[in-house]
Amino acid sequence: MQWLGFGYTLAVMTITTQDNLFDVLSQRGLVSQVTDEKISKRFERPVTLYIGFDPTADSLHVGTLVPIMVLAHAQRCGHKPIAVVGGATALVGDPSGKTESRKMLSREDIDHNAKYIGKQIANIVDFDDSPSWGAFGGAFGDTSGGGAVMVNNADWLTKLSWIELLRDYGAHFSVNRMLTMDSVKSRLDAESGLTFLEFNYMVMQAVDFLHLFKSHNCTVQMGGQDQWGNIVMGIELGRRIAGADLAGLTMPLVTKSDGGKFGKSESGNIWLDAKRTSVYEFYQFWRNTPDVDVRRYLGFFTFLPMDEVDVLGAMEGVDANKAKAVLAYEVTKLVHGEVEADTARDSAGKAFGAEQDVTGEAIPHADLSAGELDAGVGVIQLLVLAGLAKSNGEAKRLVSGGGVRVHDEVVKDIGRRVTGEDVREGYVLIRAGKKRLFRFDVE
């Protein structure tokens, strides 16, 4: 049992190698489609499986927690997970689920990004060894140990010449078949169209699956629902070239019940990197989950037993806040560690509780010089600097709507300036709405 500090005690989930991975994922709502109706039979014995992550930024966002959790569940059930960082495929760009071409990145940018997202995955999945990347590509972990493996597809795809790719693999792909895939059809129907560069993405991903089958005896690929076509092409290529019996499973794309895009707050994307999204803001993102989404997100993003998830998900009214606090704490602990989760929970409780203590390090904050306050700094400017508004226009709308306070005072004038008279105990607190705040420490 685990005491969480806000009036709730959790059971601790225990998964053993006796648990069938397909059953575990199904119970948690993490199965969308399967290529093999008997895929659960595959998981009755240890298998090697993989999921790919394209390093298009130096941090993953909360949406990518789903595939990371699936790898972790697989490991807990006794299987061998491989995380493939797409150092080569990121040079092309996956058109799946996109309405326009991705921004092209340099090899240096991709290598930089790969290092950071590899470390983020390793916070949740247990790899054999610590990260050790080469100048471009590289891997950590090897198939001899009992942990997960991380590899970079730049290690094999960048070594192929165009002629080799055409001769060795080209004859095994039907253009007619490729055109039926949703990832291709949706782009062909879009105004931006589909480039020849992007059209080759599924070929590269299919070669990944074949390579991993040959080098690691990997027989199952998993990915988001938008990866269905890419997975199917890999299975077909493996069968044609190596006679491989491969299978695939996709997870649902995470959505919000109100139709809004998951993983975004008013200030932008919610990232796993604390430099991009503070631990406090990360915690608050989950704490603000709509009541109707709590049970689903507990199943997706925590390791809590499903009977515990059912109890928490059934809470209503004031009690629903306890379930949201559990969700926020558990996900923050997974991504940032227990110490940071404790700090964020305690700071949030004080900031919005009776004590109104906002001096903790978990509260988003920055320095502001006393000299700047001599002439006063506009509230509009501070809202943008704090990331509480994306633009001056948005900041003005917040003020006009009565949603901004300096400490506890509602700001009624968009021309309001913050001066030294607003400093209390060495800081100025700006609030936007009921639950977002930022502290300026005055020196």
matplotlib code that plots the C-alpha trace (Angstrom):
import matplotlib.pyplot as plt

x = [0.0, 1.1, 0.0, -0.2, -0.7, -4.1, -6.4, -6.0, -4.1, -3.2, -2.7, 0.6, 0.2, 2.1, 2.4, 4.2, 5.4, 2.3, 0.2, -0.7, 0.4, -2.6, -5.0, -3.1, -3.3, -6.9, -8.0, -6.3, -7.9, -4.5, -5.5, -6.9, -6.2, -4.3, -3.0, -3.4, -6.6, -4.5, -2.0, -2.7, -1.3, 2.0, 2.3, 2.0, 5.8, 8.5, 8.7, 10.8, 8.7, 9.4, 8.0, 9.6, 10.1, 11.0, 13.4, 11.8, 12.4, 14.7, 11.8, 8.9, 5.4, 2.7, 1.1, 4.1, 3.7, 1.3, 3.9, 6.4, 3.9, 3.2, 6.9, 7.0, 4.0, 5.6, 8.8, 6.8, 5.1, 8.4, 8.9, 11.9, 11.1, 13.1, 12.8, 13.8, 14.9, 14.3, 17.6, 17.2, 13.5, 13.4, 15.5, 12.5, 9.5, 6.5, 3.4, 1.1, -1.5, -0.1, -1.7, 1.6, 5.3, 7.3, 10.1, 13.4, 16.1, 19.8, 21.6, 23.2, 19.7, 18.4, 21.4, 21.0, 17.3, 17.8, 20.1, 17.5, 14.4, 16.4, 17.0, 13.3, 12.2, 14.8, 13.0, 10.2, 11.6, 14.5, 17.4, 20.3, 22.9, 23.2, 23.0, 26.1, 25.5, 28.0, 28.5, 25.4, 23.4, 24.6, 22.6, 22.5, 21.6, 22.3, 20.3, 22.4, 20.9, 17.5, 16.5, 15.1, 17.2, 17.4, 18.7, 18.9, 17.8, 20.5, 22.9, 21.5, 19.4, 22.0, 24.4, 22.1, 22.7, 19.6, 20.4, 20.7, 17.4, 15.7, 17.3, 16.9, 13.5, 11.8, 10.3, 8.5, 6.4, 3.2, 2.5, -1.2, -1.1, 0.7, -1.9, -4.6, -3.0, -4.8, -1.5, -1.0, -4.6, -5.2, -2.2, -3.1, -6.5, -4.9, -4.0, -0.3, -0.2, 2.4, 6.1, 8.0, 10.3, 7.5, 6.0, 9.2, 8.7, 6.7, 9.4, 12.0, 9.9, 9.2, 13.0, 13.3, 11.0, 12.8, 16.2, 15.0, 13.6, 16.9, 19.1, 17.0, 14.3, 11.8, 8.3, 5.9, 5.7, 3.5, 2.6, -0.1, -3.3, -1.9, 1.0, -1.3, -0.3, 3.4, 3.2, 1.3, 3.9, 6.7, 4.8, 4.4, 8.0, 9.2, 7.1, 8.2, 11.9, 12.5, 9.3, 8.9, 5.7, 5.2, 2.4, 1.4, -0.7, -1.8, -2.8, -5.5, -4.5, -5.3, -8.1, -10.0, -13.7, -14.6, -12.9, -9.9, -6.4, -4.7, -1.4, -1.9, -2.5, -3.3, 0.5, 1.2, 2.5, 3.1, 6.6, 8.4, 11.4, 11.2, 13.1, 10.3, 7.4, 8.0, 7.3, 4.6, 2.9, 3.2, 1.5, -1.2, -1.9, -3.0, -4.7, -6.9, -8.1, -11.9, -13.9, -15.0, -11.4, -9.9, -10.6, -9.3, -6.1, -5.5, -5.6, -3.3, -0.7, -0.3, 0.6, -2.2, -4.3, -7.4, -9.7, -8.1, -8.6, -12.3, -12.7, -11.0, -12.7, -16.2, -15.6, -17.9, -18.2, -15.7, -14.3, -13.3, -10.6, -8.9, -8.8, -7.3, -4.7, -3.8, -3.5, -1.3, 1.0, 1.4, 2.3, 4.6, 6.4, 6.9, 8.3, 10.1, 10.7, 9.1, 10.9, 9.8, 6.2, 6.1, 7.3, 4.8, 1.9, 2.8, 3.3, 0.0, -1.9, -0.5, -0.9, -4.6, -5.3, -5.9, -2.2, -1.6, 2.1, 3.6, 7.2, 8.2, 10.6, 8.0, 6.0, 7.0, 9.1, 11.6, 13.7, 12.5, 14.8, 13.5, 14.8, 12.3, 9.5, 10.5, 8.6, 6.3, 5.9, 2.7, 0.6, 0.2, 3.9, 4.3, 1.6, 3.5, 6.9, 5.4, 3.9, 0.4, -0.5, 1.0, 0.6, -0.4, -3.8, -4.5, -3.2, -5.6, -8.5, -7.7, -7.7, -10.9, -12.5, -11.6, -9.3, -6.1, -5.0, -1.9, -1.7, -5.4, -6.4, -8.4, -6.9, -9.6, -7.5, -5.4, -3.1, -2.4, 1.3, 3.0, 5.3, 7.3, 4.1, 2.9, 5.9, 5.0, 7.7, 10.0, 7.8, 4.9, 2.4, 0.4, -2.6, -4.4, -7.7, -8.2, -5.3, -2.4, 0.1, 3.6, 5.9, 8.3, 11.0, 12.1, 15.8]
y = [0.0, 3.6, 6.7, 9.6, 12.4, 13.7, 11.4, 8.3, 5.1, 3.1, -0.5, -1.3, -3.0, -6.3, -7.8, -11.1, -13.0, -15.1, -12.2, -12.2, -8.9, -8.7, -9.1, -6.4, -4.0, -4.7, -4.2, -0.8, 0.3, 0.2, -2.0, -0.5, -3.0, -6.3, -8.0, -11.4, -12.6, -15.1, -12.5, -13.3, -16.8, -15.2, -13.6, -16.9, -17.2, -14.5, -12.5, -9.6, -6.6, -3.0, 0.5, 3.4, 7.0, 9.7, 12.3, 15.4, 17.4, 17.1, 16.0, 13.7, 15.0, 13.4, 11.7, 9.5, 8.2, 5.6, 3.7, 4.1, 2.5, -0.3, -1.1, -1.1, -3.4, -5.7, -5.9, -6.5, -9.4, -11.0, -9.9, -8.2, -4.6, -2.7, 1.1, 2.2, 5.8, 6.9, 8.7, 7.8, 7.9, 11.4, 12.6, 11.8, 12.5, 10.3, 11.5, 9.5, 11.6, 14.8, 17.2, 18.7, 17.9, 17.9, 20.4, 18.9, 18.4, 18.1, 15.0, 17.0, 18.1, 14.5, 13.0, 15.7, 14.9, 11.2, 11.4, 13.3, 11.2, 8.0, 9.2, 10.0, 6.5, 5.1, 6.8, 4.3, 1.3, -0.7, -0.9, -3.2, -0.4, 3.4, 5.5, 5.5, 7.2, 7.6, 10.7, 9.8, 6.7, 4.3, 2.3, 1.4, -2.1, -5.3, -8.5, -10.5, -9.0, -9.3, -5.6, -3.7, -2.6, 0.8, 1.1, 3.8, 2.9, 5.3, 2.4, 0.3, 2.6, 5.3, 2.6, 1.6, 3.1, 4.0, 1.3, -1.3, -0.2, -0.5, -3.9, -5.6, -4.3, -2.4, -5.4, -6.5, -3.3, -2.8, 0.8, -0.1, -1.5, 1.5, 3.8, 2.1, 3.0, 5.8, 7.6, 8.0, 8.5, 11.3, 13.2, 12.7, 14.2, 17.2, 20.4, 20.0, 16.5, 13.9, 14.2, 11.2, 11.6, 10.9, 8.2, 6.2, 6.4, 3.2, 1.4, 2.5, 1.4, -1.9, -2.4, -1.6, -4.5, -6.9, -5.8, -6.3, -9.7, -10.8, -9.2, -9.6, -12.2, -9.4, -10.7, -8.0, -4.3, -1.9, 1.7, 4.3, 3.8, 6.0, 3.5, 0.7, 0.9, 1.1, -1.9, -4.0, -3.2, -4.4, -7.7, -8.3, -7.5, -9.9, -12.7, -12.2, -11.9, -14.0, -16.2, -14.5, -14.9, -11.4, -9.5, -6.0, -4.2, -0.6, 1.6, 4.2, 7.8, 9.7, 12.2, 14.4, 13.7, 17.3, 16.8, 19.0, 18.0, 16.0, 17.1, 20.8, 23.4, 27.1, 27.7, 25.1, 21.5, 19.5, 18.1, 15.4, 17.6, 19.8, 22.6, 22.8, 22.1, 22.7, 19.8, 21.9, 22.7, 19.0, 18.0, 20.6, 19.5, 16.1, 17.6, 19.5, 16.4, 16.5, 14.2, 12.0, 11.3, 10.4, 6.6, 6.3, 8.2, 6.2, 3.1, 4.5, 6.4, 4.6, 1.1, 1.1, -2.1, -1.9, -2.6, 0.5, 2.4, 1.5, 2.8, 6.1, 6.4, 6.1, 9.0, 12.0, 15.5, 16.6, 13.1, 13.2, 15.7, 12.9, 10.7, 13.6, 14.1, 10.4, 10.6, 13.7, 12.3, 8.9, 10.3, 12.9, 10.3, 8.1, 10.9, 13.1, 10.8, 10.6, 13.5, 15.9, 14.5, 15.0, 18.6, 19.4, 17.8, 19.7, 23.0, 22.6, 21.8, 24.8, 27.2, 26.4, 25.5, 27.6, 28.4, 30.0, 29.3, 29.9, 30.2, 26.6, 25.8, 23.8, 26.9, 28.4, 31.5, 33.9, 36.9, 40.5, 43.4, 46.0, 48.6, 47.4, 48.0, 51.7, 52.7, 49.8, 46.8, 46.2, 43.2, 42.3, 42.1, 39.9, 37.5, 36.9, 36.6, 34.1, 32.0, 32.5, 34.0, 33.4, 36.9, 40.4, 39.9, 36.8, 38.5, 41.4, 39.0, 37.3, 40.7, 41.8, 38.6, 39.1, 36.1, 37.8, 38.7, 40.3, 38.3, 38.3, 41.5, 41.2, 43.2, 45.3, 47.6, 46.2, 49.1, 48.1, 48.3, 46.3, 48.4, 48.0, 48.6, 45.2, 43.3, 41.1, 39.2, 39.6, 38.5, 39.4, 36.6, 36.7, 34.4, 33.5, 31.7, 29.5, 27.2, 28.8, 31.1, 32.4, 34.0, 36.8, 37.0, 40.6, 41.2]
z = [0.0, -0.6, 1.3, -1.1, 1.4, 0.2, 1.9, -0.3, 0.0, -3.1, -3.7, -5.6, -8.9, -9.3, -12.8, -13.2, -16.2, -15.8, -17.0, -20.7, -22.2, -24.6, -21.6, -19.6, -22.5, -23.3, -19.7, -19.7, -23.0, -24.8, -27.8, -31.0, -33.8, -34.2, -37.3, -35.8, -34.1, -32.1, -31.0, -27.3, -28.0, -29.0, -25.6, -23.8, -24.2, -24.2, -27.4, -28.6, -29.7, -30.7, -30.9, -32.8, -31.6, -34.1, -32.6, -34.1, -30.9, -27.9, -25.7, -26.0, -25.0, -22.9, -25.9, -26.3, -22.8, -24.2, -26.3, -23.4, -21.0, -23.4, -23.6, -19.8, -19.5, -22.0, -19.9, -16.7, -18.4, -19.3, -22.9, -24.4, -25.6, -28.2, -28.4, -31.8, -32.1, -35.7, -36.4, -40.1, -40.5, -38.9, -41.9, -44.1, -41.9, -41.1, -43.0, -40.8, -39.1, -40.7, -43.1, -44.3, -44.5, -41.4, -40.9, -42.2, -39.5, -39.8, -38.7, -35.9, -34.6, -34.8, -33.0, -30.3, -29.9, -29.9, -26.8, -24.8, -25.7, -25.0, -21.5, -21.1, -22.2, -19.8, -16.8, -17.2, -19.2, -17.7, -20.2, -19.9, -19.9, -19.6, -22.8, -24.9, -28.3, -31.1, -33.2, -35.2, -34.3, -31.7, -29.1, -25.5, -24.3, -26.0, -26.5, -24.2, -21.0, -19.4, -19.9, -22.7, -25.7, -27.4, -31.0, -33.6, -37.1, -38.5, -37.7, -40.6, -42.8, -43.4, -44.7, -47.5, -50.9, -53.0, -55.5, -52.8, -51.4, -54.8, -55.7, -52.3, -51.3, -54.1, -55.9, -52.7, -52.5, -54.5, -55.2, -55.6, -52.1, -50.6, -52.1, -50.1, -46.7, -44.8, -44.1, -47.9, -48.9, -46.4, -47.7, -51.4, -50.6, -48.8, -50.5, -49.7, -51.3, -50.6, -51.5, -53.0, -50.0, -47.5, -49.7, -48.9, -45.2, -44.9, -47.0, -44.4, -41.5, -43.1, -43.5, -39.8, -38.9, -41.2, -39.8, -36.2, -37.0, -38.5, -35.8, -32.6, -33.6, -33.1, -34.2, -33.0, -33.8, -31.9, -32.5, -32.5, -34.5, -37.2, -37.7, -38.9, -42.6, -41.8, -39.5, -42.1, -44.8, -42.5, -41.8, -45.5, -46.3, -43.5, -44.9, -48.5, -47.9, -44.7, -44.4, -41.0, -39.0, -37.7, -36.1, -35.1, -32.6, -32.5, -29.5, -29.6, -30.2, -27.0, -27.2, -24.8, -24.3, -25.3, -28.7, -27.8, -28.5, -25.8, -24.5, -24.7, -22.1, -22.5, -22.6, -25.3, -25.5, -22.3, -22.6, -20.5, -20.2, -17.1, -18.9, -21.4, -19.0, -15.3, -13.0, -11.3, -14.6, -15.6, -12.3, -12.8, -16.3, -15.0, -11.9, -14.3, -16.2, -16.9, -14.6, -17.6, -18.7, -15.3, -15.4, -19.0, -18.2, -15.1, -17.2, -19.9, -17.8, -14.5, -13.3, -10.7, -10.6, -12.6, -9.6, -8.1, -11.3, -11.4, -7.8, -8.6, -11.9, -10.3, -7.9, -8.5, -7.2, -4.7, -4.4, -8.1, -7.1, -5.1, -8.2, -10.2, -7.5, -7.7, -11.5, -11.3, -8.6, -10.3, -13.7, -12.3, -10.3, -13.3, -15.5, -12.9, -9.9, -6.4, -4.9, -7.6, -7.5, -3.7, -4.2, -6.9, -4.9, -1.8, -3.6, -5.5, -2.2, -0.5, -3.5, -3.8, -0.2, 2.8, 3.4, 0.0, 0.3, -3.2, -2.2, -3.2, -6.0, -7.8, -8.5, -11.9, -11.2, -12.6, -11.3, -11.7, -10.7, -8.4, -10.8, -13.5, -11.1, -10.4, -13.6, -13.4, -15.7, -17.5, -16.4, -20.1, -20.5, -17.3, -18.5, -21.7, -19.9, -17.5, -20.3, -18.9, -22.3, -25.7, -27.0, -25.9, -27.5, -25.5, -22.3, -22.9, -23.4, -20.1, -18.3, -19.9, -18.9, -15.2, -15.2, -14.0, -10.5, -9.0, -5.7, -4.7, -6.5, -9.7, -12.5, -14.2, -16.4, -19.3, -18.7, -15.1, -14.2, -11.5, -9.3, -6.1, -4.1, -5.4, -4.0, -1.0, 1.0, -2.0, -4.8, -7.1, -7.8, -11.1, -11.4, -14.6, -14.1, -11.0, -11.3, -13.2, -11.5, -11.8, -9.2, -10.0, -7.3, -6.9, -6.3]

ax = plt.figure().add_subplot(projection="3d")
ax.plot(x, y, z, "-o")
ax.set_aspect("equal")
plt.show()
